[in-house]
């Protein structure tokens, strides 16, 4: 079992829909990252959080430390949001442990 | 302030050749991390370096792979005698400090293809 599990693996939505991507982890962590990767492209850090909730534009990330769970929400989704979203956690060391990613496709 | 820079962006090597991947961290960052993304797989940690020191190399293959981060110049990930299974995207990240509150910023990656 992976230390970091994401769901769903693939997600298709219509433009304007509210999107939720989930991340569960099995180890104690000091921080959790949400990353975005476009096809053939680099990796952009969206959020780093260790408690509570953060918001940036149409993106919201929440984390529940007790339940070892985080969610990434996208409001009013747009085709340009189509990408792979990756959850990564930092445990007792500096290295990040990654989920396998959620491939999001938003259709116009 | 330029972000993390990696070069080359694409690298093609024949089996048995050497591959050198370079990473220049963000200005003021002295911590560098290398990650590998194999085709259709998730990202995996390889090595963590701080200027002139390897701090954690628990994700590095035991043979043919080495990394350095000299006092001057970029961090280098070196793969000797490449094989087809080394074909992957290699990402570098950097941070200013270590610890929970310090975010890692990623470079654009180097896509290595071994023929």
Interface residues (C-beta under 8 A of the other chain):
Chain A: X30 X31 X33 X35 X41 X42 X43 X44 X45 X48 X50 X86 X88 X90 X93 X94 X95 X96 X97 X98 X99 X100 X101
Chain B: X31 X33 X35 X41 X42 X43 X44 X45 X48 X55 X56 X58 X59 X91 X93 X95 X98 X99 X100 X101 X103 X104 X105 X106 X107 X108 X109
